[in-house]
Amino acid sequence: MSTFPTNQDLDPSRLRKAFGVHPTGVVAVAAVVDGRPVGLAASSFRSESIDPPLVSFSIAAGSKTWPDLRRSPRLGVTVLAEHHGELARQLAGEPDQRFAGVGVSASDEGGLVIDDGVAWFDTSIYREVEAGDHVIVLLRIRAVEQPDAGAPLIFHRSAFGRLAASL
């Protein structure tokens, strides 16, 4: 049996490269705040619980978007479709341009979703947990919709892709 090295220098680039081998889906987390759309892309989205219905995502502790976004009573979460690679980049770009040319729908409580997403969740913040240089945001699902359309966008090794059909 070979040995697994311990006491390594865990530099950020080494960790980022290792984390990148695990493919993830990509979501938009968005709301209407002070009359304007505010949002971001996250590749850390996951289901947490059926009872109560919870999902989560992680955000950098120093995010400039999260302090505004978290003021909304509701957050829309859109599972992005495989054709949304450019949109995911746009959502990570200049805040005033994140929703330029994007079809969106808003709930009465302010949650904002991307019209042609794979699934939509209307959520509220359940809890925030400090986790090193990130914050894990637990969201309580208030409503869900899943149209019969498309496959999800996948983030893998710092690039966007799609699922491949298996036999």
N, C-alpha and C positions, 0 to 999 in steps of 0.2 A: 504494500500500500504506500502511495506517495503521501507527502505531508502538505498541508495547506499552510502557506506562510502567514504568520501573525505579526503584530507590531509593525505594520507597514506605515509608510508615509502616505496618508490618504489625501493627496492634493486634489483640489476641486476638478481639474480637467480629467484626472483618472476616474474619479467618482462619476462625473457626467457621462463619460464614455461607457462605463459599466452600466449605469442606469439606462442608457440609451438602447441597450440590446433588448429591453422589455418593451414590446409594442403597446401603445395605448390609444384609446379613442380621443377625440378632441371635441370640446364643447365650447359654446359661447355662453357666458354668464352676463346678463344684461338687465337694465331697468331704465325707466324714464325718471330722471332726477332733475329737479328744478326745470322741468319742461324740455329737457334735452336727453337724447339717448346716451347712456354710459355703459360701457361693457369691456370685456376682455375675453381672450381665448385661454383655455386651460386644458392641459393634457393629463391632468391628475384626477379626473372625475372617476367616481366609482360608486356603486350601490353599497349601502351600509346595513339597512334594516328594512324588513317588511312591516314590523309592528313595534314602534311607529314607523311610517314610511320615511326613510332617511337616505340621502345621498350626500357625497362630500366632494370637495376639491381643495387643492392647496394653492395658496397665493404667497408670493414673496412678502415678507414682513415689511419691506420698504416700498411696496407698491404705492404709486401715486393715485391709481384708479380706485382701489379698494375703499379708502375712506369715504369717497363720494358714493360709490355703489352700495355700500352697507347701510346707508341712510334710508334706502327704499324699503317700504314694508314688504314688498314682494320682489323676488328675483326670478327672471325667466332663465331657464337653462335649455339650450338647444343642442342636441347631439348633431354635430355637423356631418354633412353627407360627403361622399368620396370626391365630389367635384368642388368642394369648398377649400381647397389648399390655399388659393390666393386670398380668400376671405379670412382664413385663420391668420395669415400674415398681416392683413389689413387690421384685424382686431388687436394685433400686437403692436401696431404702429401709432402714428400721430393721433392723439385722442379725438381731435375735432373731425378727423376723416374716417374714423372706424366704421361708421354706418353709411358712408357716402355710396349711393347707388344700390343699397341693400334693402330688399323687401322685408319689412318687419311688421309684427302685430303686437299690441300692448294690451295687458289686462287692465281692468278698472283700478287695480291696486298698484299698477306701475311695472309689473314684470314685463319684459320685452323678449320676444322670440324671433328667430330668423324664419321667414315664411317657408322656405323649402328645406328645412331640416329633416332629419330622420326620425327624431322624437322630440317632444317638448315637455318640460316640467315647469309648473308654476310652484314656486317655493318661497319659504320664509326662513330666516336665519334661526337655527335651533341652538347652536353653540359654536364658539370659536375656541380653538385650542392652540396655544403657542407650541411650535415644533421647530426649534433651532432658528434658522433664518427664514422660515415660512410660518404661515398660520393655516391650520386645517380648519376649513369652514364646513360645519355640518348643517345641512339644509333639510327642513321638513317639507315633504311633498304635499301640496294642497290640491293639485290637479295634474293629470298626465294625458298626453295625446300621442298616438303613434300612427301616422298615416302609412298606407302600404306603398312606400316609395323608397327605393335606393338602399345603398349600403353605407356604412359609416366611414368617415375619414380616419386614417390611422397615422400616428406619429411614431416613427421608428428610426433610430440612429440619426436623429436630427433632421429628418426629412419626412414629408408627407407622402402617403401611399394609400393603397386600398387592400382589402382582403382578397385573398386568392381562394377560389373554390377548391374544396378538397374532394377527392373521390372516395 
